[in-house]
Every structure is written in structure tokens, then in C-alpha cells.
Amino acid sequence: MKLQVSLLRLGASVSLCTLVAACGGAGWIVTPASGPFTADVVSQVPSSVPYALVKLDSKVADILNQSEPAVLAGAFTDHRPPAPVLFGIGDTVSVTIFEAAAGGLFIPIEAGVRPGNFVTLPDQTVDNDGNISVPYAGTIKAGGRTNVDVQNDIIARIRNRAIEPQVVVALSRQNSSLVSVFGAVNTSIRIPASGIGASDRVTDMITRAGGPSGPGYATWVMLERKGKRATVPFANLVFQPENNIFVLPGDRIYLYQEQQKFIAFGATGTQGEFTFDAWRVNLTEAVGKAGGLFDLQADPGAVFLYRREPREVARRLGVDMERFQSELVPVIFHVSFRDPGGYFTSTKVQMRHGDVIFAANSTQVEITKFTNFINTLSGSITNVEGTRELLKGKR
């Protein structure tokens, strides 16, 4: 009996410690759990990764909506339209020379036997030195120049020999500065730079390739330019026009299929990884996809959204930036679904790929779990004492 009393006293002491821990976020916690206690998150107990805690309200939601990360626009900061197309090594060039009257350098006296007062030279390929050859004009530099530059150079060289010459230089076949669109598109293509207008953007090029071969909400777009890469969901090109940047010669656009995902754990109806299955999903919809909050376990006032925000966005959210040195700041957003207005607020917050939702347990759940542990321990002690008494009777 003394042993039972001692253990019960110990159990009461441990229970008190656990109640203190569950309510205050410190002390000795012996109950199992699927994540941190609400008090630990709010008090920001020592953590392996420092983070900022931000209460999610309408003002914060507006800041987040205004600060959706502009991935392509941020990676490629030169947003000017493409420069004029320049000839490159390997390009095929055509040259047509006009004269004002017959009997000149290129048009014979018997002009009537010709279809017009011009002559078209055989197509030429820009050689490894960037040159082409024009009769009576000699070697002409074409590589790295526009057609107008080449035309003016030819005219200047034959002006004194031809009759009021005019020259038209055109690109017959583009073999340099191509733009490639491939991957999860209906038709992989390489488009010559000469076919790109000043207004062509990433979505225009994807359209020329027949569009994505799969659902747009599951499509990612990677742009490679001069060895630098950036990836963005296809939907962001539509919802964030600043990401739909101009295409430049030499760009490579690769599309692939991968659902955007978020993770939910804690006291949600279902824990695990969930796909968006849509172009955009807000926080309320995400909690719903995870089965909502488990009625017998969750604290609706303690729902947390984990993500990393750019430094500028974190600063606008009121985060003390002296604690963080990296470009992306870990932020935990706290929203209360016990507040009826919390549902309206969370519908304004768009989920991002890789976001984590954690719903904390109610404090009462922790108390109940430990009470069950004490009852089990007490029952075990009773069984031990009963066995001892039984053995004494048999002696």
C-alpha cells in the first residue's frame, strides 16, 4: 500500500508539472504530441531556427497579396523590350541590289529582258569571321550588325559605280539566337529571333508551342537565360503579369508537370501532403482539403501557417529584421478560427508551394491524455497490489 501511495503522489506531482507545461509552454512534458504546444510557438521558446510570429489579420493579408513573389521579374531585372535582331555566325543572308536605270553596275542596257531593275545575289552564310561577300563591294561585316547597318555599308561602297543604288538585306534563315520552347508543351519548337516581335513575352512563346500539354495549374515554367535559371508556376504568369517578361534571343523555356503542394499536420482532420488541384488555393480552402479541424482535438484559436518570406515583405509585416541575416525570413502566421472573422481573413491569403499548416491541440486534450496515463498507471498499481495479496493468501 505504501508503494501505491508513493506512486500516486508521484503521479500527482508529474500531473501538476504537465498541467503547468501544457498551459505555460515550459516544464516537463511527458504526453505524446504531433507538434509544439501553442504556448511554445507564441512564446518563441529556444528554437533551432529563429522565426518571426505574425498575427494574421486583414492588414497582413493585404500586404501578402500585394507582395506575391515575382520570381522571373526578380531574377531577370532587365525588363526592356528585345533589341533589334543582329546577324550572327551561321545565319543565311539574302542581298538584293536596285539601280535607278539600266546600264549601271548590275542592270544591263537591255533592261527589257529583265523582270525589274534589281538583281538578287545568291544567299550567303555569315562565315566564322562574321562576313559576307558582295560583288564590287568586297567583304562586308555582317555579324553583330543589323540589316540596316549592312545595307548602308554596301551602298557606301558601290555608290560611285552603280546608278543611285538601293540595297535590301534580309535574313533568309536564322541559325543563331534562337528561342527554344520544349518539355510539357504540345509542340516543341525553336523560333528564330527574327520572328519575335517587341511585344512577345513568355506566354506568347508558350502559345506558339501549342500551350501546355497538361493542366495549367500543374505546370511549371523554367526560363534559362545566359546560364541563369528561374522557375515559376504557369499560373503566376497569368495572375502576376510582372512575371510574364519579354523573351530575348537565346532564351530556353522548359515546361514540366508537377502539382503545387502543401503539408498539413497536427489536429487537422487528415495529416499529410496535399496537392492544390487548382491554379490557386487560399488558406481556408487548404484547411478544408486537409479535412478541417478535428473537433475532439484541435484548438481553433491556434492555427499556424509556416513559410519563408523575402526580407522586404517581412519588414513590411513589422518583423524585427536584426534577428535575421538571410534573404528569406522564416515566418509563422497565427490565425484564430475561433474568431468568426478569421475565416474571412484566411480566404484572402493564397497558399504557396511548400507551405505548412499546423493546427495545435487544445490544452484540454493534453490534460486528458495525461489523466488517462495516470489512470492506467493507477490501474497497474492496483493489479500489482492485488497480485501481492493473492500470493500472501496462498502461503
C-alpha positions as CSV (number, residue, x, y, z in Angstrom):
1,M,0.0,0.0,0.0
2,K,2.9,2.4,0.8
3,L,4.2,1.8,-2.7
4,Q,0.8,2.7,-4.2
5,V,0.5,5.8,-2.2
6,S,4.1,6.9,-3.1
7,L,3.4,6.3,-6.8
8,L,0.1,8.2,-6.7
9,R,1.8,11.1,-5.0
10,L,4.5,11.0,-7.8
11,G,1.7,10.8,-10.4
12,A,0.0,13.9,-8.8
13,S,3.3,15.8,-8.9
14,V,4.0,14.8,-12.5
15,S,0.4,15.7,-13.4
16,L,0.8,19.1,-11.9
17,C,4.0,19.6,-13.8
18,T,2.3,18.6,-17.0
19,L,-0.6,20.9,-16.5
20,V,1.8,23.7,-15.9
21,A,3.7,22.8,-19.1
22,A,0.5,22.4,-21.1
23,C,-0.8,25.8,-20.0
24,G,2.5,27.7,-19.8
25,G,4.7,26.1,-22.5
26,A,7.5,25.2,-20.2
27,G,8.5,22.4,-17.9
28,W,8.5,18.6,-18.2
29,I,6.0,17.4,-20.8
30,V,5.5,13.6,-20.9
31,T,2.5,13.3,-23.1
32,P,3.0,12.5,-26.8
33,A,2.1,15.2,-29.3
34,S,2.1,15.8,-33.1
35,G,3.8,19.2,-32.8
36,P,4.7,22.1,-30.5
37,F,2.2,23.4,-27.9
38,T,0.5,26.7,-28.7
39,A,2.3,28.4,-25.8
40,D,5.7,27.3,-27.1
41,V,5.0,28.8,-30.6
42,V,3.7,32.0,-29.2
43,S,6.4,32.5,-26.6
44,Q,9.1,31.5,-29.2
45,V,10.9,29.2,-26.8
46,P,14.5,28.5,-27.9
47,S,14.4,27.0,-31.4
48,S,16.9,25.6,-33.7
49,V,15.7,28.0,-36.4
50,P,14.8,31.6,-35.3
51,Y,11.4,32.7,-36.7
52,A,9.0,35.6,-36.6
53,L,5.5,35.2,-35.3
54,V,2.9,37.4,-37.1
55,K,-0.8,37.6,-36.3
56,L,-2.8,37.1,-39.4
57,D,-5.3,39.9,-39.8
58,S,-6.8,41.9,-42.8
59,K,-3.8,44.3,-42.9
60,V,-1.3,41.4,-43.0
61,A,-3.4,39.6,-45.7
62,D,-3.4,42.7,-47.8
63,I,0.4,43.0,-47.6
64,L,0.8,39.4,-48.6
65,N,-1.5,39.8,-51.6
66,Q,0.5,42.8,-52.7
67,S,3.8,41.1,-52.3
68,E,3.4,37.8,-54.2
69,P,7.0,36.8,-55.2
70,A,7.8,38.0,-58.7
71,V,10.1,35.1,-59.5
72,L,11.0,35.7,-63.1
73,A,10.8,39.5,-62.8
74,G,13.1,39.3,-59.8
75,A,15.6,37.0,-61.4
76,F,15.8,38.9,-64.7
77,T,15.7,42.5,-63.9
78,D,16.2,43.9,-67.4
79,H,12.6,44.4,-68.5
80,R,13.2,46.3,-71.7
81,P,11.8,45.0,-75.0
82,P,14.2,43.0,-77.1
83,A,16.8,44.9,-79.1
84,P,16.8,44.8,-82.9
85,V,17.9,41.4,-84.3
86,L,21.6,41.2,-85.2
87,F,23.1,38.8,-87.7
88,G,25.2,36.0,-86.3
89,I,27.6,33.4,-87.5
90,G,25.8,30.7,-89.4
91,D,22.8,32.9,-90.4
92,T,21.8,32.8,-94.1
93,V,21.5,36.3,-95.6
94,S,20.0,37.5,-98.9
95,V,21.1,40.7,-100.7
96,T,19.1,42.5,-103.4
97,I,20.5,45.5,-105.2
98,F,18.4,48.0,-107.1
99,E,19.5,50.6,-109.6
100,A,17.6,53.7,-110.8
101,A,18.2,53.0,-114.5
102,A,19.6,50.4,-116.9
103,G,23.2,50.4,-117.9
104,G,24.6,50.6,-114.5
105,L,26.8,48.3,-112.5
106,F,24.2,45.5,-112.1
107,I,21.5,46.3,-114.6
108,P,22.4,45.8,-118.3
109,I,21.4,48.2,-121.1
110,E,18.8,45.6,-122.3
111,A,16.7,46.1,-119.2
112,G,13.7,44.9,-121.1
113,V,14.8,41.3,-120.8
114,R,14.8,41.5,-117.0
115,P,11.8,41.4,-114.7
116,G,12.9,44.6,-112.9
117,N,15.7,47.0,-112.2
118,F,17.3,44.8,-109.5
119,V,19.5,41.8,-109.0
120,T,19.3,39.3,-106.2
121,L,22.5,37.7,-105.1
122,P,22.7,34.0,-104.1
123,D,22.0,33.5,-100.4
124,Q,25.2,33.6,-98.3
125,T,26.0,32.2,-94.9
126,V,27.7,34.5,-92.5
127,D,31.2,33.0,-92.1
128,N,33.2,32.4,-88.9
129,D,34.6,35.8,-89.1
130,G,31.1,37.3,-89.3
131,N,31.5,38.4,-93.0
132,I,29.6,38.1,-96.3
133,S,30.8,38.9,-99.8
134,V,29.1,41.3,-102.3
135,P,30.4,41.8,-105.8
136,Y,32.1,45.1,-106.4
137,A,31.7,45.9,-102.6
138,G,34.1,43.2,-101.3
139,T,33.9,41.7,-97.9
140,I,31.1,43.2,-95.7
141,K,31.0,42.8,-92.0
142,A,27.6,41.3,-91.1
143,G,28.0,39.5,-87.7
144,G,26.7,41.6,-84.8
145,R,25.1,44.2,-87.1
146,T,21.5,44.9,-88.2
147,N,20.3,44.6,-91.7
148,V,20.2,48.4,-92.0
149,D,23.9,48.7,-91.0
150,V,24.8,46.1,-93.7
151,Q,22.7,47.8,-96.3
152,N,24.3,51.2,-95.7
153,D,27.8,49.7,-95.8
154,I,27.1,48.1,-99.2
155,I,25.6,51.3,-100.7
156,A,28.6,53.4,-99.5
157,R,31.0,51.0,-101.3
158,I,29.1,50.9,-104.7
159,R,27.7,54.4,-104.8
160,N,30.3,55.7,-107.2
161,R,29.9,52.8,-109.6
162,A,26.2,52.0,-109.6
163,I,23.3,54.3,-110.6
164,E,21.6,55.6,-107.4
165,P,21.8,52.1,-105.8
166,Q,19.5,50.9,-103.1
167,V,20.1,47.7,-101.2
168,V,17.8,45.4,-99.3
169,V,19.4,42.9,-96.9
170,A,17.2,40.3,-95.3
171,L,17.6,37.2,-93.1
172,S,16.7,34.2,-95.1
173,R,17.4,31.6,-92.4
174,Q,18.1,32.2,-88.7
175,N,20.6,29.8,-87.3
176,S,21.8,31.9,-84.3
177,S,19.9,33.5,-81.4
178,L,17.1,31.0,-81.5
179,V,14.4,30.7,-78.7
180,S,13.6,27.2,-77.6
181,V,10.3,26.1,-76.0
182,F,10.2,22.4,-75.0
183,G,9.1,20.0,-72.4
184,A,5.4,19.6,-71.4
185,V,4.2,21.5,-74.5
186,N,2.1,20.2,-77.4
187,T,4.8,21.0,-79.9
188,S,8.5,21.6,-79.0
189,I,9.8,24.5,-81.2
190,R,12.8,26.6,-81.9
191,I,11.7,30.1,-83.0
192,P,14.1,32.4,-84.9
193,A,14.8,35.7,-83.2
194,S,13.6,37.4,-86.4
195,G,10.2,36.1,-85.7
196,I,9.9,37.6,-82.3
197,G,8.1,40.9,-82.1
198,A,8.9,43.6,-79.5
199,S,5.8,42.6,-77.5
200,D,6.4,38.8,-77.3
201,R,6.5,37.5,-73.8
202,V,6.9,34.1,-72.1
203,T,3.2,33.2,-72.5
204,D,3.3,34.2,-76.2
205,M,6.1,31.8,-76.8
206,I,4.3,29.0,-74.9
207,T,1.2,29.7,-77.1
208,R,3.3,29.3,-80.2
209,A,4.4,25.9,-78.9
210,G,0.7,24.9,-78.7
211,G,0.3,25.6,-75.0
212,P,1.0,23.3,-72.0
213,S,0.3,19.6,-72.7
214,G,-1.2,19.1,-69.2
215,P,-3.3,21.1,-66.8
216,G,-2.2,24.7,-66.4
217,Y,-2.4,24.5,-62.6
218,A,0.1,21.6,-62.6
219,T,2.5,23.2,-65.0
220,W,5.8,24.9,-64.0
221,V,7.8,27.2,-66.4
222,M,11.6,27.4,-66.2
223,L,13.4,30.2,-68.1
224,E,17.1,29.9,-68.8
225,R,19.0,32.9,-69.9
226,K,22.7,33.2,-70.2
227,G,23.3,30.4,-67.7
228,K,20.8,31.8,-65.2
229,R,17.6,30.0,-64.3
230,A,14.3,30.8,-62.6
231,T,11.2,28.7,-62.2
232,V,7.6,29.9,-61.7
233,P,4.2,28.2,-61.7
234,F,2.4,28.8,-65.0
235,A,-0.5,30.4,-63.2
236,N,1.8,33.1,-61.9
237,L,2.4,34.3,-65.4
238,V,-1.3,35.0,-65.6
239,F,-2.0,36.2,-62.1
240,Q,1.2,38.2,-61.8
241,P,1.8,40.0,-65.2
242,E,5.2,41.2,-64.0
243,N,6.4,37.6,-64.2
244,N,5.4,37.5,-67.9
245,I,8.6,39.1,-69.0
246,F,9.9,39.8,-72.6
247,V,11.6,36.9,-74.4
248,L,15.1,37.5,-75.6
249,P,17.1,35.7,-78.3
250,G,18.9,32.7,-76.9
251,D,16.3,32.1,-74.2
252,R,15.3,28.5,-73.3
253,I,11.8,27.9,-71.9
254,Y,11.2,24.5,-70.3
255,L,7.8,23.3,-69.1
256,Y,7.2,20.4,-66.8
257,Q,4.3,18.9,-64.8
258,E,4.3,18.9,-61.0
259,Q,1.4,19.7,-58.7
260,Q,1.8,22.5,-56.2
261,K,1.6,21.1,-52.7
262,F,1.2,22.0,-49.1
263,I,1.6,20.0,-45.9
264,A,-0.8,19.8,-43.0
265,F,-0.2,18.2,-39.7
266,G,-1.3,18.4,-36.1
267,A,-5.1,18.5,-35.2
268,T,-6.4,18.6,-38.8
269,G,-8.9,16.0,-39.9
270,T,-6.2,14.4,-42.1
271,Q,-2.4,14.9,-41.9
272,G,-0.1,14.6,-44.9
273,E,0.8,16.2,-48.2
274,F,-1.9,17.7,-50.3
275,T,-2.0,18.9,-53.9
276,F,-3.6,22.2,-54.9
277,D,-5.6,20.7,-57.8
278,A,-6.2,24.3,-58.9
279,W,-4.3,27.3,-60.0
280,R,-4.7,29.0,-56.6
281,V,-5.9,27.8,-53.2
282,N,-6.4,30.1,-50.2
283,L,-5.7,29.2,-46.6
284,T,-9.4,28.4,-45.8
285,E,-9.6,26.0,-48.8
286,A,-6.3,24.4,-47.8
287,V,-7.6,23.7,-44.2
288,G,-10.7,22.3,-45.8
289,K,-8.7,20.0,-48.1
290,A,-6.9,18.6,-45.0
291,G,-10.3,17.6,-43.5
292,G,-10.8,20.8,-41.5
293,L,-10.0,20.9,-37.7
294,F,-10.6,17.7,-35.7
295,D,-13.5,18.6,-33.3
296,L,-12.2,16.4,-30.4
297,Q,-8.6,17.6,-30.6
298,A,-8.0,21.0,-32.2
299,D,-7.7,24.4,-30.7
300,P,-9.4,26.5,-33.4
301,G,-7.7,29.6,-31.9
302,A,-4.3,28.1,-32.7
303,V,-3.8,27.5,-36.4
304,F,-0.4,28.3,-37.8
305,L,0.9,28.8,-41.4
306,Y,4.7,28.2,-41.8
307,R,6.5,29.8,-44.8
308,R,9.6,31.9,-45.7
309,E,9.1,35.5,-46.8
310,P,11.5,37.9,-48.6
311,R,13.2,40.4,-46.3
312,E,11.3,43.3,-47.7
313,V,8.0,41.6,-47.1
314,A,9.0,40.6,-43.6
315,R,9.9,44.2,-42.9
316,R,6.5,45.4,-44.1
317,L,4.9,42.9,-41.8
318,G,6.7,44.5,-38.8
319,V,9.3,41.8,-38.2
320,D,12.4,42.8,-36.3
321,M,15.0,42.3,-39.1
322,E,18.0,42.5,-36.8
323,R,17.4,38.9,-35.8
324,F,17.7,37.6,-39.4
325,Q,20.5,37.7,-41.9
326,S,19.3,35.6,-44.8
327,E,17.3,36.8,-47.8
328,L,14.3,34.6,-46.8
329,V,12.9,35.0,-43.3
330,P,11.1,32.1,-41.6
331,V,7.6,33.4,-40.6
332,I,4.8,31.7,-38.7
333,F,1.4,33.3,-39.3
334,H,-1.1,32.8,-36.4
335,V,-4.8,32.8,-37.3
336,S,-7.7,32.1,-35.0
337,F,-10.7,30.2,-36.4
338,R,-12.4,30.6,-33.0
339,D,-13.0,34.2,-34.2
340,P,-15.7,34.0,-36.9
341,G,-13.9,36.7,-38.9
342,G,-10.8,34.5,-39.0
343,Y,-12.4,32.5,-41.9
344,F,-12.9,35.7,-43.9
345,T,-9.3,36.8,-43.3
346,S,-7.8,33.4,-44.3
347,T,-9.7,33.4,-47.6
348,K,-7.6,36.4,-48.6
349,V,-4.3,34.6,-48.1
350,Q,-3.1,32.5,-51.1
351,M,-1.2,29.3,-50.4
352,R,2.3,28.8,-51.9
353,H,4.1,25.7,-53.0
354,G,5.7,24.1,-49.9
355,D,3.6,25.9,-47.3
356,V,3.0,24.1,-43.9
357,I,-0.2,24.3,-41.9
358,F,-0.1,23.2,-38.2
359,A,-3.2,23.0,-36.1
360,A,-2.3,22.8,-32.4
361,N,-4.0,20.6,-29.8
362,S,-6.4,22.1,-27.3
363,T,-4.9,22.3,-23.8
364,Q,-7.8,20.1,-22.5
365,V,-6.5,17.3,-24.8
366,E,-3.1,17.3,-23.2
367,I,-4.8,17.2,-19.8
368,T,-7.0,14.3,-20.8
369,K,-4.1,12.4,-22.3
370,F,-2.1,12.7,-19.0
371,T,-5.2,11.9,-16.9
372,N,-5.6,8.7,-19.0
373,F,-1.9,7.9,-18.3
374,I,-2.4,8.3,-14.6
375,N,-5.5,6.1,-14.6
376,T,-3.6,3.5,-16.5
377,L,-0.7,3.7,-14.0
378,S,-3.1,3.6,-11.0
379,G,-4.8,0.5,-12.5
380,S,-1.4,-1.2,-13.0
381,I,-0.5,-0.5,-9.4
382,T,-3.8,-1.9,-8.2
383,N,-3.3,-5.0,-10.2
384,V,0.2,-5.4,-8.6
385,E,-1.2,-4.9,-5.1
386,G,-4.0,-7.4,-5.8
387,T,-1.5,-10.0,-7.0
388,R,0.6,-9.5,-3.9
389,E,-2.4,-10.0,-1.6
390,L,-3.3,-13.1,-3.6
391,L,0.1,-14.6,-3.2
392,K,0.1,-13.8,0.6
393,G,-3.2,-15.8,0.9
394,K,-1.7,-18.8,-0.8
395,R,1.2,-19.0,1.6
